[in-house]
């Protein structure tokens, strides 16, 4: 009787040590087809050109572009994308004139020295001169951006890509390290 009871206990306990599902190796699941977008930002004098390349798009749909300066939303665009391809969007560097009027400066300008108008210091005196080594020519120089710009590319409410440009305003350290 004890022998039968021992065999019965072993028959109940042994299956807990083995795999209890068949097949032993589950079938392979296909990797989901996810969207893939690559992009760059190229500044010009009055705007920024966003060049986007859609590499993979599982189904046609709208991608949303949100263009920020610091925390301020400057522009919002929607682009219809059916599949892989290249897109281009022009984005403003500042808010529209109605939203952000330019500051007025009614202060009189000082007269030029010698009576002749002098070009501003940022303009080179000889525009046909070749640039020195390590310098860019005037036509190749990119405009200096003031502030921090961000382009967020979204699909169906989730961010796919973020492109940044400029210099973020970082607070100064309240406890700077001691100088030696």
C-alpha positions in Angstrom: 0.0 0.0 0.0 2.8 2.4 0.8 4.4 1.5 -2.5 1.3 2.5 -4.4 1.0 5.7 -2.4 4.6 6.6 -3.1 4.2 6.1 -6.8 1.0 8.2 -6.8 2.8 11.1 -5.0 5.7 10.9 -7.5 3.4 10.9 -10.5 1.8 14.1 -9.1 5.1 15.8 -8.2 7.1 15.0 -11.3 5.1 17.0 -13.8 5.8 20.1 -11.8 9.5 19.7 -12.7 8.9 19.6 -16.5 7.6 21.9 -19.1 3.9 21.9 -19.0 3.2 23.4 -22.4 3.6 22.2 -26.0 5.4 23.1 -28.2 8.5 23.5 -26.0 9.8 26.4 -28.1 7.1 29.1 -28.9 6.7 30.2 -32.5 8.6 33.3 -33.6 6.6 36.6 -33.7 7.3 39.1 -36.4 9.0 42.3 -35.4 6.5 45.2 -35.5 6.8 47.6 -38.4 7.7 50.9 -36.8 8.0 54.3 -38.4 11.5 55.7 -38.9 12.3 59.3 -39.7 15.6 61.1 -40.0 16.0 64.9 -40.3 18.3 67.9 -40.1 17.7 71.6 -39.6 19.4 74.2 -41.8 19.2 77.9 -40.8 18.8 80.7 -43.3 18.6 84.4 -42.6 14.8 84.6 -42.0 13.8 80.9 -41.4 14.9 77.4 -40.8 14.5 74.7 -43.3 13.7 71.3 -41.9 14.7 68.5 -44.2 13.1 65.2 -43.2 13.5 61.7 -44.7 10.9 59.1 -44.0 12.6 55.8 -44.1 9.8 53.5 -43.0 6.1 54.2 -42.5 3.8 51.3 -41.7 0.7 53.0 -42.9 -0.2 56.3 -44.5 -0.9 59.1 -42.1 -0.2 62.6 -40.9 3.0 63.6 -39.1 2.8 66.7 -37.0 5.6 69.2 -36.7 5.8 71.4 -33.7 8.3 74.2 -33.8 9.3 75.9 -30.5 11.6 78.7 -29.4 12.4 78.0 -25.8 8.9 77.1 -24.4 6.9 79.2 -26.9 5.2 77.4 -29.8 6.1 79.3 -33.0 4.5 77.0 -35.6 2.6 73.8 -36.0 2.3 71.9 -39.3 0.8 68.6 -40.5 2.2 66.7 -43.4 0.6 63.8 -45.2 3.0 60.9 -45.6 2.2 57.8 -47.6 5.5 56.0 -47.5 9.3 56.5 -47.7 10.4 59.8 -49.2 11.8 63.2 -48.5 10.0 66.2 -47.1 10.9 69.8 -46.5 9.2 72.4 -44.2 10.1 76.0 -43.8 9.8 77.3 -40.2 10.0 80.9 -38.9 12.8 82.1 -36.6 10.4 84.4 -34.7 6.7 84.7 -34.0 4.7 86.6 -36.7 4.8 90.4 -36.6 1.1 90.5 -35.3 2.0 88.4 -32.3 5.4 89.8 -31.6 5.9 93.4 -32.9 9.5 94.5 -33.4 10.9 96.8 -30.7 10.9 100.5 -31.7 14.0 102.5 -31.2 13.4 106.2 -31.6 16.8 107.2 -30.3 18.8 109.4 -32.7 21.7 107.6 -34.4 25.1 109.2 -34.0 26.6 110.7 -37.1 29.2 108.7 -39.0 32.8 109.8 -38.4 34.2 111.9 -41.3 30.7 112.4 -42.8 30.8 109.1 -44.8 28.6 106.2 -43.9 30.6 103.3 -42.6 29.5 99.7 -43.0 28.7 97.8 -39.8 31.6 95.8 -38.4 30.0 92.5 -39.3 30.2 93.2 -43.0 33.6 92.5 -44.5 35.4 95.4 -46.2 36.4 93.4 -49.3 33.7 90.9 -50.3 35.8 89.4 -53.1 38.6 88.4 -50.8 39.2 84.7 -50.3 38.8 83.5 -46.7 41.8 82.6 -44.7 42.4 79.0 -43.6 39.8 78.0 -40.9 37.4 80.8 -41.9 34.2 80.5 -43.9 33.4 82.8 -46.8 30.5 85.3 -46.2 28.2 83.3 -48.4 28.9 80.0 -46.5 28.5 81.5 -43.0 25.4 80.4 -41.2 23.4 83.0 -39.4 24.0 83.2 -35.6 20.9 82.1 -33.8 19.8 83.7 -30.6 17.9 81.4 -28.3 17.1 77.7 -28.4 14.9 76.2 -31.0 13.3 72.7 -31.1 11.4 70.8 -33.7 9.3 67.9 -32.5 8.0 65.4 -35.1 5.0 63.4 -33.9 2.9 60.6 -35.2 -0.4 59.6 -33.7 0.3 61.7 -30.6 3.7 60.2 -29.8 7.1 61.9 -30.5 9.2 60.2 -33.1 12.1 62.7 -33.5 13.4 65.9 -31.8 15.8 68.2 -33.5 17.4 71.0 -31.5 19.2 74.2 -32.7 20.9 77.1 -30.8 22.0 77.4 -27.3 19.8 76.5 -24.4 19.6 78.9 -21.5 21.0 77.1 -18.6 20.8 78.6 -15.1 24.1 79.5 -13.4 25.3 77.2 -10.6 24.4 78.8 -7.3 27.4 77.1 -5.7 30.4 77.4 -8.1 33.5 75.4 -7.3 36.2 77.3 -5.4 39.0 78.7 -7.4 42.5 77.6 -6.5 
